[in-house]
Amino acid sequence: MMGILFKWLSAMLLIGVSFAHAEPVTLDGTEQWMMKSAQGRDYRIMISLPEGDVPFTGGYPVIYLLDGNAYFPAFHAAKRAQDRLRGSILVAIGYPSDTPLDFVRRAFDLSPPVPQERNNPPQGGQDLFLDFIEQRLMPRVNERFKVDQDQRSLVGHSFGGMFGVYALFTRPALFQHVVAVSPSLWWLDRYLLAPERAFTERAHAGQVDLTHSSLTLLLGERDMVQEIQDARALQLRLQALSQYGLRSDFQIEPGEDHMSVPFRVPTRVLDELLSTRRF
């Protein structure tokens, strides 16, 4: 009996050792970069590579995805599983950590400045993060791939969705399409209302080209009522800008909550972004 027990314990130890030294999973059709911002912050960039010939437009559509550690596998799998989606580039922006969501890093990158007494964890890096995307990441992507400059999209969830709406309001030429999944529009006493007013005034004054722009607000049925109401109200206000070309949409995913909805919608989001085209 003791001999059998010893053999069983030895086997378990061997299994444990093999698990401890197991190789990480590599996703087929991907590559990974490490990049630094101008301030020295490290980012893990995960790329879902385009497949097939370069489209007649001269470049592949590109989708930038926030919180890449958490959401890249689901979006990459959805893209590769369907032929109609493979001819695109997915650029997921993540962090050099082992956790799906790096709450400290994303709290800084995706948020506006806050009063000092509320600055824990540090916040207020949204413009620096946009600078990194525009001035460092996008040029690197353009060097590596043939990109359709009229088909650049941004997808973000929660704080990332809030950041996407901020990007539309403050740098409307950076992305043609923004998908904000369960955006935290209530954050900091609805701070986005001020940039929204400035954006709307610029649109009415003819100072911004919205001819081929879109914003999709996508929420789970079980998101907070406040989040759903704020998103719906924003979409209704933005309908007035449809006369200048901005398409705005509001969608509810039945049965999903704040944390489940981004894993439910990758195919729908990719379909929507890749079926729109500027001519």
BELHUTA-V973932 format. One line per field, one symbol per residue. phi: phi as a letter, one per 40 degrees, with the letter a starting at -180 (. if undefined). Layout:
phi->???
This chain:
phi->.cccccccccccccccccccbccccbccgbabbbbbcccgccbcbbbcccbgccdccgaccbbcbcfcdcbddccccccccbdcbccabbbcbbbcbccdbccccccccbbccbddcbcacdbhcccccccdcccbcdccccccbcbcccbbbbbabgdccdcccccccbbcccbcbbbbcfcccccfffcccccccccccccccgcbcbdbbabbbbbcdbcdddccccccccccccdccccbhccbabbbccgbbcccccccbdccccdcccccacb
